[in-house]
Amino acid sequence: MVKELLRKLSNAHGVSGSEGSVFSIVKKELKGYVDEIHEDPMGNLIATKKGNKFKVMLAAHMDEIGLMVKYIDDKGFIRFVALGGWYDPVLFAQRVILHSTHGPVHGVIGGKPVHMMNDEERKKGVKIDDMFIDVGAVNREEVEYLGIDVGTPVTMDREFAGLASTRVTGKAFDNRAGVAMLIKTLKEVKSPLTIYGVFTVQEEVGLKGARTSAYTLDPDCAIATDVTIPGDHPGIELKDAPVSMGKGPVITVVDSSGRGLIANRKVVSWLKEAADANSIPVQLEVGSGGTTDATAIHLTRGGIPSTTVSICSRYIHSPVEVIDLADVEAGVSLLKAALAKKPAL
Ligand SMILES: [Zn+2]
């Protein structure tokens, strides 16, 4: 069941550079389903299904946006930096987990009490530099005794939950939705091609794991799996984000207004034709917002024909992301259908 797999992946903690616990889940899930699993020097997990000479790289980033301890003051309050693209007000008043050398430690993100803010401060909102983590300690020694030090990774303390119908909410659906989709695809796919399932590290801080693994593997084409922004709820309009949750996976034509990826048209057609032939609902996207691992991959070596298959996620880069599991299932069907034959490149 993709729901239970996603629950496990979403509740796991793996901020950029500390993806170990997600790595362990992926490795365990894929055992017996692929020919080879190895870890590269960056920490990427590469799962290989051996086939003919045509090599396809499927990439899903394991990391989630989070925080890292930067300074502990004499009173035991902890200052931090953001790893990845947080909108500051989202962080204020969140409960967090600090991944100390002794294990997980709970904390809360505090700041100036709202009752004490003047009008200007209220309008401005709390900035990340004015926030701190409170673990209940009375001084620095007590924080250090808990195994927390400069460099301790921090993630949101938020559990996966079901919503109406096939919709679910949780943290880190960016990109555990893509990770779940890729795990399920690797388990079920029947393909004559050689498939590299690459679970990448450090995407949220600069598409780093994808860059090095694409160089090593030198594939003939690549598909990144990730999440994208739907324009189907208040605060955004379809004209600005013309894809919707529940209407199928999204194939990228262009993202970030062309500054990120201008996808290879033949790879897009390969996916679209597989979807049409198998009656799988898909959406095409020309986006102006973020980008994915495919951007780093397609610029590797002499250029690698690439695109992205995304799952619509509402409230992206927050601890309350929402997706429709039907889109993940359809994404698996799409990848399986396409991989049955090689693209005409
Ligand atoms: Zn992502």
Boltz pocket constraint, residues with backbone or C-beta under 6 A from the ligand:
constraints:
  - pocket:
      binder: B
      contacts: [[A, 61], [A, 174], [A, 175], [A, 203], [A, 226], [A, 227], [A, 291]]
      max_distance: 6.0
